[in-house]
Amino acid sequence: MSRLLVTLFLLLFILTFNACAVPPQDNATAAQAALAYYYPKIEMEQLNPTPIAGVYELIVVSGETLYFAPASGHMLLGDLWTADGHNLTLENATARLSAKTAMFPLELAIVIGEGKNQVIEVTDPDCPFCRQSSDYFAGRDDVTRYIFLSPLAQIHPHAVAKARYILASKDQEQAYEEVFSGKYDSEPPPAVEESGLLKQHQDIVRKVGISGTPHFWINGQYVAGYNPATFKLLLNK
């Protein structure tokens, strides 16, 4: 064998070995790289494949679901449905948030009731749907409610003061009932010393990755918004 052939053989062997030694990027890794390239400032929680080839479900840290096409860099907003009527976006969000039940430190919550069903609530004192939900659960004697306050100051400018009043009160349950009944809608709540508990509630909600109100976890099952039919179904299981 000539020296040239030997050299070519060794070069081919080295190139083949190096090609095998470096694992190829999988699709998920490539998709994450494309996301970082097109949207370097986005704060990602999860990037998951979808039934649509080349499209990924993107969960951002604030909890919203987007859809990302790495090949083109396009971002889509909306719900993904199957042909037989399943809302995959909602189903995935429900499963993902249900798994976060343990992220709520119940010892920091406002506790109301002593029923067998555990209900975790994220609520705003001035949110009308939160008040409707509160009325619903107040009408049942089979729930223990663990309430975390998340006032949306941009929409409800007086909600922060009401939340602080509830959390700083010696009798949180009574203060909660006063506020949610509308007692302080036309006058400010009594002044209280800042306890720091509201910030803890807000930090918890932020870590869970939700925005807006209300949100519920009924016996570990996540429910978005005021939905009495779903409440009843889960509580009666």
C-alpha positions as CSV (number, residue, x, y, z in Angstrom):
1,M,0.0,0.0,0.0
2,S,1.4,3.4,-1.0
3,R,2.2,6.1,1.5
4,L,-0.6,8.2,0.0
5,L,-3.2,5.5,0.5
6,V,-2.1,4.9,4.1
7,T,-2.4,8.6,4.8
8,L,-5.8,8.8,3.2
9,F,-7.0,5.8,5.2
10,L,-5.8,7.3,8.5
11,L,-7.4,10.6,7.7
12,L,-10.7,8.9,6.9
13,F,-10.5,6.9,10.2
14,I,-9.8,10.0,12.2
15,L,-12.7,11.9,10.6
16,T,-15.1,9.0,11.1
17,F,-14.1,8.6,14.8
18,N,-14.5,12.3,15.5
19,A,-17.9,12.3,13.8
20,C,-19.0,9.4,16.1
21,A,-17.6,11.0,19.2
22,V,-19.7,14.2,19.0
23,P,-23.3,13.4,19.6
24,P,-25.8,15.1,17.2
25,Q,-28.1,17.8,18.7
26,D,-31.6,16.5,19.4
27,N,-34.6,18.5,18.3
28,A,-35.2,19.9,21.7
29,T,-31.7,21.2,22.1
30,A,-31.9,22.8,18.6
31,A,-35.2,24.4,19.5
32,Q,-33.8,25.9,22.7
33,A,-30.9,27.3,20.8
34,A,-33.2,28.8,18.2
35,L,-35.4,30.3,21.0
36,A,-32.3,31.9,22.6
37,Y,-31.2,33.2,19.2
38,Y,-34.6,34.8,18.1
39,Y,-35.8,35.8,21.6
40,P,-32.7,36.3,23.9
41,K,-34.7,38.1,26.6
42,I,-37.5,35.6,27.0
43,E,-37.7,33.9,30.3
44,M,-38.5,30.2,29.6
45,E,-39.9,27.7,32.1
46,Q,-40.5,24.8,29.7
47,L,-40.2,24.0,26.0
48,N,-42.2,20.9,25.1
49,P,-42.9,19.2,21.8
50,T,-46.5,19.3,20.3
51,P,-48.3,17.0,17.9
52,I,-47.5,19.5,15.2
53,A,-44.1,18.8,13.6
54,G,-41.7,21.7,14.1
55,V,-43.9,23.5,16.6
56,Y,-43.1,23.6,20.4
57,E,-45.2,24.6,23.4
58,L,-43.4,27.4,25.2
59,I,-44.2,28.1,28.9
60,V,-42.8,31.4,30.1
61,V,-42.1,32.1,33.8
62,S,-45.2,34.2,34.2
63,G,-47.3,31.1,33.3
64,E,-48.5,32.0,29.8
65,T,-48.4,29.4,27.0
66,L,-47.0,30.3,23.6
67,Y,-46.1,28.2,20.5
68,F,-42.7,28.5,18.9
69,A,-41.6,27.4,15.4
70,P,-37.7,27.1,15.6
71,A,-37.2,26.8,11.9
72,S,-38.7,30.3,11.1
73,G,-38.6,32.0,14.5
74,H,-42.3,32.6,14.5
75,M,-44.2,32.8,17.8
76,L,-47.9,31.9,18.0
77,L,-50.5,32.8,20.7
78,G,-53.7,30.8,21.1
79,D,-55.1,27.5,22.1
80,L,-54.1,24.2,20.4
81,W,-57.1,21.9,19.7
82,T,-57.4,18.4,18.5
83,A,-59.8,17.3,15.7
84,D,-62.1,15.7,18.3
85,G,-62.5,18.8,20.4
86,H,-59.8,18.5,23.1
87,N,-58.1,21.8,24.1
88,L,-54.5,20.6,24.5
89,T,-53.4,24.0,25.8
90,L,-55.8,23.9,28.7
91,E,-55.3,20.2,29.4
92,N,-51.5,20.7,29.6
93,A,-51.8,23.8,31.7
94,T,-54.1,22.0,34.1
95,A,-51.8,19.1,34.5
96,R,-48.7,21.3,34.9
97,L,-50.3,23.6,37.5
98,S,-51.9,20.7,39.4
99,A,-48.4,19.3,39.9
100,K,-47.5,22.6,41.7
101,T,-49.9,22.1,44.6
102,A,-47.0,21.4,47.0
103,M,-45.5,24.8,46.2
104,F,-48.0,26.5,48.5
105,P,-46.8,26.7,52.1
106,L,-50.2,26.3,53.8
107,E,-49.0,27.6,57.1
108,L,-48.8,31.1,55.5
109,A,-52.4,31.0,54.2
110,I,-55.6,32.4,55.5
111,V,-57.5,29.3,56.7
112,I,-61.3,29.1,56.7
113,G,-63.4,26.0,57.4
114,E,-62.7,22.5,58.6
115,G,-64.1,20.4,55.8
116,K,-62.6,17.2,54.2
117,N,-61.9,18.9,50.9
118,Q,-58.8,21.0,50.5
119,V,-59.2,24.2,48.5
120,I,-56.3,26.4,47.8
121,E,-57.3,29.8,46.5
122,V,-55.3,32.6,44.8
123,T,-57.5,35.7,45.0
124,D,-57.9,39.5,44.8
125,P,-60.1,41.3,47.3
126,D,-61.6,43.5,44.6
127,C,-61.9,40.9,41.8
128,P,-65.7,40.3,41.1
129,F,-65.0,36.6,40.1
130,C,-63.0,36.1,43.3
131,R,-65.9,37.3,45.3
132,Q,-68.3,35.1,43.5
133,S,-66.0,32.1,44.1
134,S,-65.7,33.1,47.8
135,D,-69.5,33.1,48.1
136,Y,-69.7,29.7,46.5
137,F,-67.2,28.1,48.9
138,A,-68.7,29.9,51.9
139,G,-71.9,28.1,51.2
140,R,-70.3,24.7,51.7
141,D,-69.4,23.1,55.0
142,D,-67.2,20.4,53.4
143,V,-64.2,22.5,52.6
144,T,-61.0,23.8,54.3
145,R,-59.9,26.8,52.4
146,Y,-56.3,28.0,52.2
147,I,-56.3,31.5,50.8
148,F,-53.4,33.4,49.3
149,L,-53.9,37.1,48.3
150,S,-52.6,38.4,45.0
151,P,-54.1,41.9,44.5
152,L,-53.9,43.3,41.0
153,A,-53.0,46.9,41.8
154,Q,-53.0,48.0,38.2
155,I,-56.7,47.1,37.9
156,H,-57.9,47.4,41.5
157,P,-55.9,50.2,43.1
158,H,-57.5,49.7,46.6
159,A,-57.0,46.0,46.7
160,V,-53.5,46.2,48.1
161,A,-54.6,48.1,51.2
162,K,-57.5,45.6,51.7
163,A,-55.1,42.6,51.4
164,R,-52.7,44.1,53.9
165,Y,-55.5,44.7,56.3
166,I,-56.7,41.1,56.1
167,L,-53.2,39.6,56.5
168,A,-52.2,41.9,59.4
169,S,-55.4,41.4,61.4
170,K,-55.5,39.2,64.5
171,D,-58.6,37.5,63.2
172,Q,-57.8,37.0,59.5
173,E,-61.0,35.1,58.8
174,Q,-63.2,38.0,60.1
175,A,-61.2,40.6,58.2
176,Y,-61.4,38.5,55.1
177,E,-65.2,38.3,55.4
178,E,-65.5,42.0,56.0
179,V,-63.5,42.9,52.9
180,F,-65.0,40.3,50.6
181,S,-68.5,41.3,51.7
182,G,-67.8,44.9,50.4
183,K,-67.6,46.6,53.8
184,Y,-64.6,48.7,52.7
185,D,-65.6,49.4,49.1
186,S,-66.7,52.9,49.9
187,E,-64.3,53.6,52.7
188,P,-60.7,52.5,53.4
189,P,-60.0,49.6,55.7
190,P,-58.5,50.4,59.2
191,A,-54.8,51.2,59.1
192,V,-52.6,48.3,60.1
193,E,-48.9,47.8,60.6
194,E,-47.3,46.2,57.6
195,S,-46.7,42.5,58.5
196,G,-44.7,41.5,55.3
197,L,-47.1,38.6,54.7
198,L,-48.5,40.1,51.6
199,K,-45.1,40.1,49.9
200,Q,-44.7,36.5,50.9
201,H,-48.1,35.6,49.3
202,Q,-47.1,37.5,46.1
203,D,-43.7,35.8,45.9
204,I,-45.4,32.4,46.2
205,V,-47.8,33.2,43.4
206,R,-45.0,34.4,41.2
207,K,-43.0,31.2,41.8
208,V,-46.0,29.1,41.0
209,G,-46.1,30.9,37.7
210,I,-49.6,32.3,37.5
211,S,-51.0,35.8,36.8
212,G,-54.5,37.2,37.2
213,T,-57.1,35.9,39.6
214,P,-58.8,33.7,40.7
215,H,-57.0,30.4,40.6
216,F,-57.9,27.2,42.6
217,W,-56.5,23.8,43.5
218,I,-59.3,21.5,44.7
219,N,-57.9,18.4,46.3
220,G,-54.8,18.9,44.1
221,Q,-56.7,19.6,40.9
222,Y,-56.1,23.0,39.3
223,V,-59.1,25.0,38.2
224,A,-58.8,28.4,36.4
225,G,-61.3,31.1,37.2
226,Y,-64.8,31.0,38.6
227,N,-66.2,27.7,37.5
228,P,-68.9,26.5,39.9
229,A,-69.8,23.4,37.7
230,T,-66.2,22.2,38.0
231,F,-66.0,23.1,41.7
232,K,-69.0,21.0,42.4
233,L,-67.7,18.1,40.3
234,L,-64.4,18.0,42.1
235,L,-65.8,18.5,45.6
236,N,-68.4,15.7,45.2
237,K,-65.9,13.1,44.0
